Amino acid sequence: MGNKKEPKPQKQVKFSRLAAESVPELWMVMFVNSLILGLLALVFGQICNAIIGTKVAALTTANMKQIFTSWQGPVLIIIAVAFILIYIAIDLFLRVIVTGGILRGEKAGILQGIKESVKSVKRFLNPDGISILVYILFAVPLVGLGFSVGVTKNFAIPNFIMDVVMKNGTFRVIYIIGLLVLLVVGFLFLFSMHAVLLSGMTPKEAKKYSFRLIKKNWIKFLITMLIVIFAVVLIRFGIDLVVNLILQKGLDPVEATLPVNYVDRDFSDPAVWSSLTDADMSVLAYRVGCAEAVLEGGYLDMFLSLLGSGFIMMFFTKLYLEFDAKERGEETSTWLSRPKGGVYVGKTVLMIGMFVIVGIFSFLISISSDYYFRDKEPGIFAHRSCGTLGFENSVEGLQLALDHGCIGGEIDIQRTKDGYYIINHDNDFARLSGVAKKPSEMTLAEIQALELKDENGGIHKVPMLSDFLVEAKRINATLLLELKGETADEKMADDVVAMVKEYGVEDLVLYISLKEDVMNYLKEKHPECRVSSVFFAGMGKFENLPCDILGIEEGMGSPVLYSEAHEGGKQVAVWTPNTKEGLYMFMDSDVDYITTDEIEIAEEVRSYLNNRSERERIYDRLQDFWEL
């Protein structure tokens, strides 16, 4: 037998030293954890896409009933539940188990931690355990309390629904009360997961135990965690600020040497490298520096974010162990130094080496200017004909939209009792006229007698579809026609298409509807029409949907979706980003159309985008790279 070197004995140390020694292990756990979860999500997506593909091209909010009334629905639910349980185990249980192990002086083995995490899932498969998991999945992201599962961390009520909630006093009060209730419940049962995973309790026992610990120690818990979170955020912000300032300032002297009116060269072609001029080298060096600043800065931010999340969980676990020891009448836990060895050193080297790898990648991406010099500008549609520029769904608003840089407007078509097509957004006329009747319950004459009031007391009439078709042809405006409400059916589709042809504006019209069967009929019966499928959630091969345009809610936007859509011959339309940040993101992306209410903000964003410096273009294109 060989002489195996015994590991050095662990010493009792202060918590600050233990935290410092834990950096490589925490980073490795968080980083590898992220890679595994990404791979898991990819596999889950591929399996679900294959199942969905046996029924439809993609599962969307427009065709969910069709899927979930067939065998595919239950199968998808079973797979989704299994995926969520495994995801929670690897994403959240692992953090608790690893930080608990570090604080107890044990090795922070990732594979062993994953094994223990997955095995722990069965302990939550009971009513009390499921209530904990459901809260973590959905309530935690909504109230912003504690740790949430990565796959749902951006879970939020769609903006178009929140607009309705916040504008209605009753809904707003109910929403706020609901959030407060979720916040209080979550706070009282904060330690439930730790009690199950670290103390071996049942979920029912864990919830009672958590309530007891929080009741006795809530002041210390709140003060400690607020200080820790503030410190982590401050350190992260400070390091980010200093490093980014250094990187950006280093580019200033290089920028001053850039040639004027430079004719771009394709640096990705090896043949040009033998003939590079001084001007070429200056431009290339500058682009490499810009990409380096953004990507290294972005990686540093991700590095600090992962590490910060790990440290917050470590302090959270530390408090649980301390409160638990106090509750059992034991002395406060002592802390042991981390076991050192080849694995520990390897984690440290890899942690540092990642910055070198990012630097090399920055160079490779810099030689392909196509990545960040695309000047595609999406067409802007004014929501309800003119957004906030004028009265909603007004004919005169269409000209206002064009005057402010839009290609046209979106309008809502409904059918009257006697078969005419008018423009109105709501199901009835209560909000604008005080008459709580639907268009389908009124004749055209009755509707034309209505007086619609704007915010300033102005009086307007309900316009007809024909009014808009005449105006669109006169001013060359594109119309996004939404077939809306209970009268949106095959008859409406046929009638509207006939009217569009009658007025000779076929090239100025796109069609949308929340009713997938109507859109499918329209595309099948009138293949020459440009049809948009509209949905705010879903999965599958969206590029294979029977439509010309994918109409997605802003929360669904992603470069991957845009790329797949375009490869499948589809365009992408986003509705309805109304903030400066949202419009900036989509107007500088590969989407083809944007529908918004805030036309003037879109104008402002367009002006900035068209006048950016080269550095700003590179920054805008690469700043979210690590979020892909």
TIMAR-677272 format. One record per residue (C-alpha): x, y, z; residue in one letter. Coordinates in steps of 0.5 Angstrom, whole numbers, plus 2048, in hexadecimal, padded with zeros to 3 digits. Layout:
TIMAR-677272
XYZA/...
This chain:
TIMAR-677272
800800800M/8038077FEG/80480C803N/7FD811802K/7FE818805K/7FA81980AE/7F682080AP/7F882580EK/7F3826814P/7EE82B814Q/7EF831819K/7E983581CQ/7E983C819V/7E5842819K/7DF842814F/7E2848810S/7E884380FR/7E383D80DL/7DF842808A/7E6844805A/7E883D804E/7E283A801S/7E283F7FBV/7E583A7F6P/7E08357F8E/7DA8397F9L/7DB83C7F2W/7DC8357EFM/7D68327F2V/7D28387EFM/7D58387E8F/7D58317E7V/7CE8317EAN/7CC8367E4S/7CF8327DFL/7CB82C7E1I/7C582F7E2L/7C68327DBG/7C782B7D8L/7C18297DCL/7BC82E7D9A/7BF82D7D2L/7BD8257D3V/7B68277D6F/7B582B7D0G/7B78267CBQ/7B38217CEI/7AD8267CEC/7AE8287C7N/7AD8217C5A/7A781F7C8I/7A48267C6I/7A68257BFG/7A181F7BFT/79B8237BFK/79D82A7BDV/7A382E7BBA/7A48327C2A/7A08327C8L/79D83A7CAT/79883D7CET/79483D7C7A/7948367C7N/7948337CEM/78D8307CEK/78F82C7C8Q/7958297CBI/7928287D2F/78C8247D0T/79081F7CCS/79581A7CFW/79B81E7CEQ/7998237D3G/79981E7D9P/7A081C7D7V/7A38237D6L/7A08247DDI/7A381E7E0I/7AA81F7DDI/7AA8277DFA/7A88257E6V/7AE8207E6A/7B38257E3F/7B182A7E8I/7B28267EEL/7B98247EBI/7BA82B7EAY/7B882E7F1I/7BD8287F4A/7C382A7EFI/7C28327F0D/7C08337F7L/7C082D7FBF/7C882C7F9L/7C98337FBR/7C6831802V/7CA82B803I/7D182E800V/7D1834805T/7CE82F80BG/7D482B809G/7D9830809I/7D783380FL/7D882C813R/7DF82B810G/7DD82680BE/7DF826804K/7DB82A7FEA/7DB8247F9G/7D68267F3I/7D481F7F1L/7D381D7F8Q/7CF8237F9G/7CB8227F3I/7CA81B7F5K/7C781D7FCE/7C38227F9S/7BF81E7F4V/7BE8187FAK/7BB81E7FES/7B581F7F9V/7B18197FCK/7B181C803R/7AD822800F/7A881E7FCL/7A281F801N/79D824802P/7A2829807D/7A8828802G/7A48297FCI/7A28307FFS/7A9832800I/7AB8307F9L/7A58347F6V/7A783A7FAY/7AE83A7F8I/7AC8397F1L/7A783E7F0F/7A68437F6A/7AD8447F8V/7AF8477F1P/7A884B7F1L/7AA84E7F8V/7B184F7F7G/7B384B7FEL/7B98467FFG/7BB8417FAF/7B783F7F4S/7B883A7EFV/7BC83C7E9G/7B783A7E4V/7B283E7E7T/7B68447EAK/7B38497E4N/7AC8467E5F/7A784C7E5A/7A084D7E3I/7A08507DCP/7A08577DBN/79A8587D7F/7968557DDI/79A8597E2M/79885F7DFD/79185D7E0V/79285B7E7V/7958627E9M/7908667E5K/78A8637E9N/78A8657F0G/78785F7F3T/78C85A7EFF/79185E7F1R/78F85E7F9V/78E8567F8I/7958557F5Y/7998597FAI/795855800I/79784F7FCG/79E8517FCL/79E853803L/79B84C805V/7A0848801L/7A684C804L/7A484B80BV/7A384480AV/7A9843807G/7AD84780CF/7AA842812L/7AC83C80EF/7B383E80CL/7B783880FF/7B283380DS/7B7830807M/7BD83180CH/7B982D811A/7B882780CV/7BE827809L/7C382880FL/7BF825815S/7BB820812G/7B4822813M/7AE821810T/7AB82780CP/7A6827811K/7AB827817E/7AF82C813A/7AA831812K/7A8831819K/7AF83281BY/7B1837816S/7AB83B819F/7AE83A820R/7B583C81EL/7B284381BI/7AE845820K/7B4844825K/7B9847821N/7B684C81BW/7B985281DI/7C084F81DK/7BE84B817F/7BC852813L/7C2856815I/7C7851814T/7C484F80DM/7C385780BL/7CA85880DI/7CD852809V/7C9854803I/7CB85B803F/7D2859804A/7D28547FEV/7CE8597F9V/7D385F7FBL/7D985B7FAI/7D68587F3R/7D585F7F1F/7DB8627F4G/7E085D7F0I/7DB85D7EAD/7DC8657EAL/7E48657EBV/7E58607E6V/7E18627E0N/7E38697E1L/7EA8677E0I/7E88637DAL/7E48687D7Q/7EA86E7D9K/7EF86A7D5G/7EB86A7CFL/7EB8727CFD/7F28737CCP/7F186D7C7V/7EB8707C5E/7EE8777C3A/7F38737BET/7ED8707BAL/7ED8727B3P/7E88777B0V/7E38747ABN/7E686D7ACY/7E38687A6V/7E28617AAD/7E685B7A9R/7E48547AAD/7E98527AFF/7E684B7B0S/7E98497A9D/7F08477AAP/7F28497A3A/7F28507A5V/7F68507ABW/7FD8507A7S/7FA8577A4S/7F885A7AAL/7FA8627ABT/7FB8667B1D/7F48697B1A/7F28617B0D/7F68607B6M/7F38667BAS/7EC8647B9V/7ED85D7BAL/7F185E7C1A/7EB8637C3Y/7E685E7C2R/7E98587C5V/7EA85D7CBG/7E385F7CBC/7E18587CBA/7E58567D0E/7E385C7D5A/7DC8597D4V/7DD8527D4L/7E28527DAE/7DD8577DDG/7D78537DCG/7DB84C7DEY/7DD8507E4L/7D68527E6D/7D484B7E5M/7D98487E9F/7D884D7EFL/7D084C7EES/7D18447EFL/7D68457F5L/7D284A7F8G/7CC8457F8S/7D08407FBG/7D2844800F/7CB847802I/7C983F802M/7CF83E807M/7CD84380CF/7C684180BF/7C883A80DT/7CD83C813K/7C7840816L/7C383A816Y/7C8835819L/7C983B81EE/7C283B820F/7C1834820D/7C7833824A/7C4838829K/7BD835829E/7C082E82BR/7C4831830G/7CB83082DE/7D183582CE/7D1839826T/7D5835820S/7DC83681FT/7DF836818W/7E4832815L/7E9834810S/7E8831809R/7EC82A807P/7F182C802K/7F48287FDG/7F58277F6G/7ED8277F4V/7ED82E7F8Y/7F38317F4V/7F082E7EEG/7E98327EFK/7ED8397F1T/7F18387EAV/7EB8377E6L/7E883D7E9M/7ED8417E7I/7EE83E7E0G/7E78407DEM/7E98477DEF/7EF8457D9V/7EA8417D5I/7E58477D4V/7EB84B7D2G/7EC8467CCI/7E58467CAF/7E584E7CAS/7EA84E7C5F/7E68487C1L/7E084C7C1I/7E38537BFS/7E58517B9I/7DE8507B6S/7DB8577B6S/7D48547B3D/7D38527BAY/7D28597BDY/7D185D7B7F/7CB85B7B4R/7C68617B3D/7C085E7B2K/7BA8627B5E/7B385F7B6P/7AD8627B4G/7A98667B9I/7A18657BAF/79D86A7BEA/7998667C3H/7928677C2R/79386C7BCS/7988717BFC/79A86F7C6G/79A8757CBT/79A87A7C5L/79387B7C5G/78C8777C6F/78C8707C5E/78A86C7BFN/7898737BCS/78A8747B4V/78E87B7B5E/7928777BAG/7958737B4L/7988797B1Q/79B87B7B8L/79E8747B8A/7A28757B1L/7A487C7B3D/7A88797B9H/7AB8747B5G/7A786E7B5C/7A586A7AFI/79E86A7B1G/7998687B7G/7968627BAE/78E8627BBI/78985D7BDD/78385B7B9I/77C8597BCQ/7768577B8R/76F85B7B9T/7688577BAK/7668597B3D/76D8567B0G/77185D7B0Y/77985D7B2Y/77A8637B7I/7818647BBI/7818637C2N/7868607C7H/78185E7CDD/77C8597CDN/77785E7CED/7768667CEF/7768677D6A/77D86A7D7R/77C86F7D1L/7758717D1S/77186E7D7G/76D8697D3V/76F8627D5A/76D85F7CFK/77185B7CAK/77185C7C3P/76E8567C1S/7688587C5E/76785F7C1M/7668617BAT/76A8657B6L/76586B7B7A/76586A7BFE/76D86A7BFI/76E8707BBQ/7698747C0A/76E8737C5L/7738787C8E/7798767CAL/77D87A7CFK/78487B7D0D/78887D7D6E/7878857D4N/7808847D3G/7808847CCG/77B8807C8I/77C87B7C3H/7788767BEK/77A86F7BDV/77D86E7B7P/77C8697B2M/7818647AEL/7808677A8S/78286E7AAD/78986B7ACF/78A8687A6L/78886E7A2V/78D8727A6E/79386D7A6A/79286D79EK/79387479ER/7998757A3I/79C86E7A1N/79B86C7A9A/79C8647AAT/7968627AEL/79785C7B4L/79085A7B4L/78E8567BAE/7878517B9L/7858527C0K/7808507C5G/77A84B7C4E/77884D7BDT/77F84B7BBA/77E8457B7D/77E8427B0E/7798477ADK/77D84D7B0M/78384A7ACA/78084A7A6D/77C8507A6D/7838547A8V/7878517A3V/78285379EA/78185A7A0M/78985B7A0V/789858799K/78385D797E/78786379AY/78D861796G/79286179DV/79485979DE/79B85B79DD/79A8607A3L/79685B7A8V/7998567ADL/7948517B1Y/79484F7B8I/78F84C7BDS/78F8487C3L/78B8437C0K/79083E7BDE/78A83A7B9D/7888417B6V/78F8427B4M/79083B7B1N/78A83C7ADY/78C8427ABL/7938407A9K/79083A7A5E/78B83D7A2K/78E8437A0H/79684179FP/79884879CE/79684B7A3C/79C84D7A8R/79984A7AEV/79C84A7B5S/79B8457BBS/79B8497C2V/79D8467C8F/7A08477CFF/7A38417D1A/7A483A7CEG/7AA8357CCM/7AB8317C5G/7AD8327BEK/7AA8397BEF/7AD83A7B7E/7A98347B4N/7A28387B6L/79D8397B0P/79E8407B0C/7A38467ADD/7A584A7B3I/7A68477BBL/7A284C7BFG/7A584C7C6I/7A484F7CDE/7AA8537CFE/7AC84E7D4G/7AD8497CFM/7B284D7CBG/7B98497CAS/7BF8497C5P/7BE8427C4V/7B78427C2L/7B88487BDY/7BD8447BAS/7B983D7BAE/7B38417B7A/7B78457B1H/7BB83E7B0E/7B483B7AFG/7B18417AAG/7AD8447B0K/7AD84C7B2Q/7AD84E7B9V/7A88537BCA/7A88557C4V/7A38587C8W/7A285D7CBT/7A985F7CFP/7A78667D1N/7AD8687D5T/7B486B7D3K/7B88657D5E/7B38607D2G/7B38647CBL/7BA8657CBY/7BB85E7CCM/7B785C7C6F/7B88617C2M/7C085F7C2D/7BE8587C1S/7BC8537BBD/7B58547BBV/7B18577B5D/7AB85A7B8Y/7A985E7BFI/7A28607C1T/7A38657C7T/79F86B7CAD/7A586F7CBE/7A68727C4I/7AA8787C7E/7AF8737CBI/7B086F7C5A/7B28757C1E/7B78777C7E/7BA8707C7V/7BA8707BFR/7BE8777BFS/7C38747C4Y/7C486D7C1L/7C58717BAN/7CB8757BDN/7CF8707C1R/7D68707C1S/7DA86A7BFE/7DB8687C7R/7D48697C9E/7D28647C3R/7D685F7C5I/7D48607CDY/7CD8607CBD/7CE8597C7R/7D28567CCL/7D08587D3Q/7CA8527D3D/7CF84D7D1F/7CF8497D7W/7C88497D8E/7C78457D1L/
